[in-house]
Amino acid sequence: MPPEGVRRSSRIPKEIGILLVGSDMEGKMFSEQTKTVVLSRHGAGIVSQYALSAEQELILRRLDTNKEAEVRVVGNLGAHGKSYTYGVAFLNAETDLWGIQFPSMTDSEKEASRVLLQCSGCKAREMVQQSDLESDVYLVNEGIVRACRSCGSSTFWRRPIDDSGDEPLPPEADPAVAEEKEEPVEAHASASPEAETAAQPAARIENRRKHVRTKVSFQACVRSFTFGDDIVSCEDISRGGLRFKSRKEYVANTEIEVAAPYSAGAPAIFVRAQVVYVVELKQERRFRCGVCYAKS
């Protein structure tokens, strides 16, 4: 349940049987029958026996109606025994999974939801209007994990501990209205170390994508005409694609098929995809490849 002192008009305590499908923090896929503890126009508070990380994506399905939605883990709201309570938000802000008319926020509630936050990495500041779920997670954890445009990744944000007077960045656009378009970055293996260093800031663009990435540590199988079946180490995955390391030197725009996660001897589902960028990791003697799933 939301902590005391948090506005409650937009939340409804209710248990609904749900099915969660996703991967845990170790990258292992799971399917779990569980329940909600509170409903929101933005998502829900749910219970799970699995340790989940903020910003990762799951599929949530109602057991009574079989309706489902893709959700993002906002953060941890608490734990009881071997169960965890998480706040999850719909990826599509227009999703109506609950069929409930939620009360509108008052002007005072809207004002109370605005908070100045600072990135723990680059120290950038933003004035953020948090949803009810984000407010709950923020109060419980004294901070929240969110995407940083400057760092190009998800970082921990909290109220500034000093008053340096730095101007905050403009509020980030509502992802339901304006999603940032991914711009793949390609680095050729023949590039010089100087060129590689110069290209590093631009590589942040690769992180600015409309699908949130979840860090994983499982294997994937990449199937191509050039290399056949290549077992690779998958670094992260999202609805739009994945990123992996391989000893093979792939070429950008190569058409491939990929199965992730992959275990030898187990059934594998391959999907069509395309390599969108390749970066040489000289010290590891490997190549990091970004992959975009083909649109069906």
Disulfide bonds with the S-S distance in Angstrom:
none
